[in-house]
Amino acid sequence: MNVRIKRVYEPASDSDGYRVLVDRIWPRGVSKEEARLGLWDKDVAPSTELRKWFGHIPERFDEFAARYRAELDASGAATALLTQCADHDLITLLYGAHDEVHNQAVVLAAYLRGL
């Protein structure tokens, strides 16, 4: 399975494959129709506590990534996501953060590729 990432604010495309929102909070200003989601997986998103601690501060990203991977290890949510997406050759993980480098989708995509 091929895993990509994309901001949910970018237009949906047929080349996205199966679109999965990986945020706990619905992105502002995006309608469900515009999002064209196959799945909204809140369980695979970072915990509220971790998200608030990170605050999208780039200097905290390495620690955030380590803590998020630990959450994924403990929860089994990433494995469940792969099971739900097993019938799709391509999934696109959607996220709402402005920073395209320091966000949970970057960490999650790498994690999924390693499973």
Residue, then its C-alpha position, 0 to 999 in steps of 0.5 A: m500500500n502506498v501512503r501519501i500525505k496532503r493538507v485537507y485544504e488542498p483540492a481533492s483529486d482522483s489521484d489521492g486514492y482513499r482519503v483519510l482525515v487523521d485529525r481529532i478536530w474537524p478542520r475549519g472552513v472545510s465542508k464534508e463535501e469538499a473533503r471527500l473523505g473515505l474515512w475520518d480516523k480520530d483514533v489514529a490522531p495524537s491525543t489531545e494532551l500531546r497535540k496541545w503540548f506540541g502546539h506546532i512548535p517546530e523545536r518540539f517536533d522530534e520529541f512530539a514524534a517520539r511520543y506520538r509513535a509511543e501512543l501509536d504503539a500502545s493503541g493499535a490504532a495504526t494497525a486498525l487503520l491499515t486493516q480498514c484500508a486494506d482494499h486500497d492501493l493508495i491512501t492519502l492521509l489528510y491533516g489541517a496543520h499549516d506546517e507541511v513538515h512538522n505535523q502528525a501526518v508526516v509521523l504517521a505516514a512513516y510509521l505506517r510504511g514501517l508496519 
